[in-house]
Amino acid sequence: MAISIIPKENPKLPSWVTYSFYSLAAFLIFSFVGYFILNNTIKNSQKSLEEIRTILNSGELASDSSLKQEILSQKQKIDDFAKLVKNRFSVLEVLPLIEKVCHPDVWFSSLSFSVDKREVSLKGEAKNFESLGQQIYILEEESAISDFEVANISSGENGKISFDLSLKLAESLPENE
C-alpha cells in the first residue's frame, strides 16, 4: 500500500454546472414564493367575496345603488380571476411529460414552450437513426401529445443525429403516475 505525501488538487466542476445549479435553485425559490403569494391572494379575495355576499344578502346597501354596482363589479373581477387561476396551465406540467417520453439514447439541448398554443419546441440529438425511430414511436403512443413534427434531421459528429422536434400537447394532460 503506497502512501502519498504530496497533496493533490481536487478536480473542480465546470463553471456552467455551478451557474446552472444556482439558477435552478433561484428559479425554484421564486416559484415557491410566487405560489404562496398567489395562494394567499386568492384566499383573501375569497374571504372578501364572502363578506360582500353577506352584506348584500342582508340588504343594508339597498339604498346605495352605486356602491352596490361597484361591489358587483369587484365580485365579477374576483370571479374572473378565480376562473383564470382554476384553468391555468403550468409549464411545470410539461417537464415530467418530456422526461417520460424521452428515449434513453436521445437528449434535448433546448426547449421552448408556448402556453397559448400548447406547443413545445425541442432541439435534440440521437445516438443513431434507430434511436430516433424509437423516439418517434414513443411519441406516437403518448396520449398527452396530440401531434408532433420532426424536422431538420442531419447527421452530426460521431454518427449522432441532430433534429428539431415540435410537439402539440393534448387539451388535458394525464395525471403523473
C-alpha positions in Angstrom: 0.0 0.0 0.0 1.5 3.2 -1.2 1.1 6.4 0.9 1.0 9.6 -1.0 2.6 12.5 0.8 2.3 15.1 -2.0 -1.1 16.8 -1.8 -3.2 16.7 -4.9 -5.6 19.4 -6.0 -9.2 18.3 -6.1 -10.8 18.4 -9.5 -13.1 21.4 -10.0 -16.6 21.3 -11.5 -17.0 23.4 -14.7 -18.4 26.8 -14.1 -21.5 26.2 -16.2 -22.6 23.4 -13.7 -22.3 25.8 -10.8 -24.2 28.5 -12.6 -26.9 26.0 -13.7 -27.3 24.8 -10.2 -27.7 28.3 -8.7 -30.0 29.4 -11.5 -32.3 26.4 -10.9 -32.2 26.9 -7.2 -33.2 30.5 -7.6 -36.0 29.6 -10.0 -37.4 27.0 -7.6 -37.3 29.5 -4.7 -39.1 32.2 -6.8 -41.7 29.6 -7.9 -42.5 28.6 -4.4 -42.7 32.2 -3.1 -44.9 33.1 -6.1 -47.1 30.1 -5.4 -47.6 31.1 -1.8 -48.3 34.7 -2.6 -50.9 33.9 -5.2 -52.5 31.3 -2.9 -52.7 33.9 -0.1 -54.2 36.5 -2.5 -56.8 34.0 -3.6 -57.8 33.2 0.0 -58.0 36.9 0.9 -60.1 37.6 -2.2 -62.5 34.7 -1.4 -62.8 36.0 2.2 -63.6 39.5 0.9 -66.2 38.0 -1.5 -67.9 36.2 1.3 -68.1 39.4 3.3 -69.5 41.2 0.4 -72.1 38.5 -0.2 -73.1 38.6 3.4 -73.6 42.4 3.3 -75.5 42.2 0.0 -77.8 39.4 1.3 -78.5 41.4 4.5 -80.0 44.2 2.4 -78.2 47.0 4.2 -77.0 48.6 1.0 -80.2 48.5 -0.9 -80.5 52.3 -1.0 -77.0 52.9 -2.3 -77.1 51.5 -5.8 -73.7 53.0 -7.0 -71.9 51.3 -4.2 -73.8 48.1 -4.9 -72.7 48.3 -8.6 -69.1 48.8 -7.6 -69.3 45.8 -5.3 -70.8 43.7 -8.1 -68.1 44.8 -10.5 -65.4 43.8 -8.0 -67.2 40.5 -7.5 -67.1 39.9 -11.2 -63.4 40.6 -11.3 -62.7 38.2 -8.5 -64.8 35.5 -10.2 -62.9 36.1 -13.5 -59.6 35.8 -11.7 -60.7 32.7 -9.9 -61.7 31.1 -13.2 -58.3 32.0 -14.7 -56.4 30.5 -11.8 -58.5 27.4 -11.8 -57.9 26.8 -15.6 -54.3 27.8 -15.6 -51.7 25.6 -17.4 -48.4 25.3 -15.7 -45.1 24.9 -17.6 -44.1 22.5 -14.8 -46.6 20.0 -16.1 -44.6 19.7 -19.4 -41.3 18.8 -17.8 -42.4 15.4 -16.4 -44.0 14.6 -19.7 -40.8 15.3 -21.6 -38.9 13.2 -19.1 -41.5 10.4 -19.5 -41.3 10.3 -23.4 -37.5 10.8 -23.8 -35.7 7.8 -25.2 -32.5 6.8 -23.2 -30.3 7.4 -26.3 -31.9 10.8 -27.2 -31.2 14.1 -25.4 -32.5 17.5 -25.8 -30.4 20.6 -25.7 -33.1 23.3 -25.8 -36.7 23.7 -25.0 -39.2 26.4 -25.7 -42.8 26.4 -24.7 -45.8 28.3 -26.0 -48.6 28.2 -23.4 -51.2 29.9 -25.7 -50.7 27.3 -28.5 -49.8 24.4 -26.1 -46.7 23.7 -28.3 -43.2 22.6 -27.2 -40.2 23.0 -29.5 -37.1 21.0 -28.8 -33.7 20.7 -30.3 -32.4 17.2 -29.9 -29.7 14.7 -30.7 -30.0 10.9 -31.0 -27.3 8.3 -30.8 -28.3 6.9 -34.2 -31.2 6.6 -36.6 -32.6 3.6 -34.8 -32.8 5.6 -31.5 -34.6 8.4 -33.4 -37.0 5.9 -34.9 -37.8 4.5 -31.4 -38.2 8.0 -30.1 -40.8 8.8 -32.8 -42.6 5.5 -31.9 -42.7 6.6 -28.2 -44.2 10.0 -29.2 -46.8 8.3 -31.4 -48.0 6.2 -28.5 -48.2 9.0 -26.0 -51.8 10.2 -25.4 -50.7 13.5 -23.9 -49.3 14.5 -27.3 -51.9 15.2 -30.0 -49.4 15.9 -32.8 -45.7 16.2 -33.4 -43.3 17.0 -36.2 -39.6 16.1 -36.6 -37.7 18.5 -38.8 -34.1 19.5 -39.8 -32.7 16.0 -39.4 -28.9 16.0 -40.0 -26.0 13.7 -39.3 -23.5 15.2 -36.9 -20.3 14.2 -35.2 -19.6 10.6 -34.5 -22.7 9.5 -36.4 -25.1 11.3 -34.0 -28.3 12.6 -35.5 -29.4 16.2 -34.8 -33.1 17.1 -35.2 -35.8 19.6 -34.3 -39.0 18.4 -32.6 -42.2 20.2 -32.3 -44.9 18.8 -30.0 -48.6 19.8 -29.9 -50.0 18.9 -26.4 -53.5 17.5 -25.9 -56.1 19.7 -24.3 -55.7 18.0 -20.9 -52.5 16.3 -19.7 -53.0 13.0 -17.9 -52.1 12.9 -14.2 -48.5 11.9 -13.4 -48.1 8.4 -12.2 
